[in-house]
């Protein structure tokens, strides 16, 4: 299975909209939403069936048994995450606890234990296509681990599929790194703003770590022509394929709000995405020959 | 302790305009602080172009194994919950996934493990006209920006004035770190079903912390606004509606701060500032 990952560094540049369009155009049989902090792809993929749900456990969290605790405070002194507080008794703030187990180890009274705690949910839609997604519980850490689970769930259920389309998350940190593992090609959706350019350069650096093929498309290119040209020049200088320009299009907003993909209606942004899709497929296939 | 008020600007979804709102509020206020907590993809400095007064490295502790002392018991490997240690002929560290808990050094019976500093990014303090800026940048390839965010927030502890905090997107631990001590939260939302869905998530988070909040509806166009409907259904105050406007889009995409330019709709930002000041005073 080939994996195409859609990334951007900066949020809100159009990853999900483009992922949704690619899924339609490719009639994709396998896709996933790796933005487990703020998943949105399910809002436009229109699956009729209910998904199968699975609890996701991150790392266990520490728990202090007040009956056993003798109040020495060693746990609080040893915790690097500031997760243990004292107010009449010592207690763990589970949002800050990373589950390292140091407090359990250090406690002379054996009052601390690590307990499994749900940190989110995994969803699997499986009918004519396989769609793997998840939602991290608010305030939980370990989103990278959940992303890895989303991808594992996708791969296990769609082994025979030629191409998987994966919607990534913003940023360059642990969830993005987890989504990049095993990916053949990253399509970066850039925005022609000073922020968009800065963030694009950082995500390209991160994606290069993983040796994936990289292509860039420019969304809302007509917001700033000069910056659009800067992005194209940057790509040319760095030997990165620039696979197209997509215009700002208010028709895209209304299509999304109807739960439709922009390639299902005749609009400027949808037509531009079709061109981008064609070029991406070409690059992916070229890789197969090589 | 300083007597500052912290106004946290957040949104579940990325790209809704957090930086636009926080930068313009800080610039419109008298003497204020602007904190850029999006250390993975910081953008605030592109607008303020601050004169940097101070820059410091942020580091975390990682284990350093003295192979002459190591007895090969693998206690450290077994203890590490994050699988950051493995054992071949000697202990191997995957430093990118180390959480710096210090457990391995603690459990080593041979005292073969000490902790050394590893730089994960920088924090910089700068000034741009009336605004003092505090920002940070995480090195690419690092997993977590939290140590850098903690450093940024630490800086303003003893400072006075209004502090505008530009958050990273999402609702994960990294966002919680920024809103824990907020005096007021501004949620920025886009007029799409994506925007409304992520607004709902981040609103739940703010409720969890029991923080007062209001919503800025950004990029408003004619027609349906699912985010606006969500606010109405849940009785959330809409602080201001910023219409989609090519002029603002262009200013913003060039890294210009609207309230420092002659932008036609600047009263939007001033009315937002007044509303916020009313709540936090």
Interface residues (C-beta under 8 A of the other chain):
Chain A: X8 X9 X10 X11 X12 X13 X16 X37 X38 X40 X43 X59 X60 X78 X80 X81 X95 X98 X99 X100 X101 X102 X105 X106 X136 X138 X139 X140 X141 X143 X144 X169 X170 X171 X172 X173 X174 X177 X191 X192 X193 X194 X195 X196 X198 X199 X202 X203 X205 X206 X209 X223 X224 X227 X248 X250 X253 X254 X256 X257 X259
Chain B: X12 X13 X14 X15 X16 X19 X38 X40 X41 X43 X46 X47 X61 X79 X81 X82 X96 X99 X100 X101 X102 X103 X106 X107 X138 X140 X141 X142 X143 X144 X145 X168 X169 X170 X171 X172 X173 X174 X175 X176 X190 X191 X192 X193 X194 X197 X198 X201 X204 X205 X208 X221 X222 X223 X224 X226 X244 X246 X249 X250 X252 X253 X254 X255
